[in-house]
Amino acid sequence: MERYSADEHRYEQMQYQRCGRSGVLLPKVSLGFWHNFGGVDDYQRCRQIARYAFDHGITHFDLANNYGPPYGSAEQTLGRLLDDDLRPYRDELFISTKAGYDMWPGPYGNWGSRKYLMASLDQSLQRMHLQYVDLFYSHRYDPETPLEETLQALVDIVRSGKALYVGISRWPLEATRFAFRYLRERDVPCLIYQGRINLLDRAPIQEGILDLCRQEGVGFISFSPLAQGLLTDRYLNGIPEGSRMSRGKFLRPDMLTPEVMQQIRHYNAEAQAEGRTLAEYALAWILRQAGVTSVLVGASSTEQLQKNLRCAVL
Ligand SMILES: NC(=O)c1ccc[n+]([C@@H]2O[C@H](COP(=O)([O-])OP(=O)(O)OC[C@H]3O[C@@H](n4cnc5c(N)ncnc54)[C@H](OP(=O)(O)O)[C@@H]3O)[C@@H](O)[C@H]2O)c1
């Protein structure tokens, strides 16, 4: 591939929103590396998607230690992308990673202990060829580890300079309230909560998590905003070969129930009535929820990203 030079107009189309009561602005559309950036994926396609994203103002890339497959390989891909193309733009990028799910065997490679979080971040930095990440998350709530232990590890990570900010993902309401207070009292306020809000799943709204974030001045980023592709035209006429559902691991055909299909058709009709695609409509709906900072999309091609970016200007 030819040498990369970022599009000089890259900041003209994207809109940026303040992340809670922080100094950080995030693009309305961010890019996730959960799928399509692993060691099993074609590196040149990863590179095209990442270049396209950055050229269109997507400054925020979201990773986790175990994104791949195999585990760790999405972070290795990011390291390669930095070495090949993006290193000159490091200060224009906002890179996050996480630990909390199964990563390595034995008692120290999972959940929320200080031992796991500290070791995992060190490994992530090595894989990504980075000295620090912009944002480090506790990827999930651990009911067996004292919350103070997990949260103090996040505080100490920021103090060590290995992350500039911290966040939490998928924590339940009361633990989230505790986390926000604990972190604020130690002058390391929680930057952002990562949870799933989309037209088919509104749990963080119903459970009061989005409201809490708004009250506490914490940003909110919505993962799987397209319900892994269900809220696009991907499955309106069956299950296309090569789609996430055809691979059947995280999005299974049995999730496409008649009720879900009916909801998808309903939202598709509403989108069409507004002259929008279902994907644009679904993303714009999330971005209208007060307190939402960004939608964290996935994409298996630049074409998908191109379509999804249209919501950013609605
Ligand atoms: N915190 C957590 O626990 C957690 C959990 C899940 C995800 N995440 C984060 O959220 C990010 C996004 O999650 P996600 O990949 O599930 O997001 P998503 O945006 O809901 O789904 C992305 C997938 O939908 C399909 N798609 C996207 N745009 C399309 C379009 N315009 N037309 C047709 N199909 C389209 C593609 O799948 P095909 O392969 O079918 O093309 C694409 O890979 C992840 O990468 C990760 O960073 C976090």
The ligand as a Gaussian input file, in Angstrom:
#p B3LYP/6-31G(d) Opt

LIG

0 1
 N      -17.801000      -3.290000      26.495000
 C      -18.202000      -4.414000      25.985000
 O      -18.440000      -5.398000      26.686000
 C      -18.376000      -4.527000      24.501000
 C      -19.146000      -5.560000      23.941000
 C      -19.304000      -5.583000      22.568000
 C      -18.699000      -4.602000      21.773000
 N      -17.934000      -3.634000      22.348000
 C      -17.290000      -2.577000      21.535000
 O      -18.226000      -2.053000      20.592000
 C      -17.682000      -2.154000      19.277000
 C      -18.775000      -2.325000      18.263000
 O      -19.509000      -3.521000      18.514000
 P      -20.202000      -4.258000      17.311000
 O      -19.171000      -4.673000      16.310000
 O      -21.113000      -5.283000      17.883000
 O      -21.048000      -3.011000      16.699000
 P      -22.222000      -2.853000      15.674000
 O      -21.927000      -1.550000      15.000000
 O      -23.536000      -3.024000      16.356000
 O      -22.073000      -4.068000      14.634000
 C      -21.039000      -4.039000      13.679000
 C      -21.294000      -5.086000      12.602000
 O      -22.538000      -4.872000      11.945000
 C      -22.372000      -5.044000      10.536000
 N      -22.564000      -3.722000       9.911000
 C      -22.105000      -2.515000      10.368000
 N      -22.507000      -1.523000       9.555000
 C      -23.239000      -2.070000       8.573000
 C      -23.921000      -1.525000       7.455000
 N      -23.946000      -0.231000       7.203000
 N      -24.588000      -2.403000       6.657000
 C      -24.590000      -3.725000       6.914000
 N      -23.948000      -4.297000       7.962000
 C      -23.279000      -3.477000       8.792000
 C      -20.967000      -5.585000      10.336000
 O      -21.008000      -6.999000      10.487000
 P      -20.664000      -8.037000       9.297000
 O      -19.527000      -8.822000       9.809000
 O      -21.899000      -8.845000       9.168000
 O      -20.330000      -7.259000       8.060000
 C      -20.245000      -4.999000      11.519000
 O      -19.063000      -5.680000      11.874000
 C      -16.723000      -3.335000      19.387000
 O      -15.768000      -3.354000      18.351000
 C      -16.103000      -3.088000      20.727000
 O      -15.120000      -2.070000      20.618000
 C      -17.774000      -3.580000      23.694000

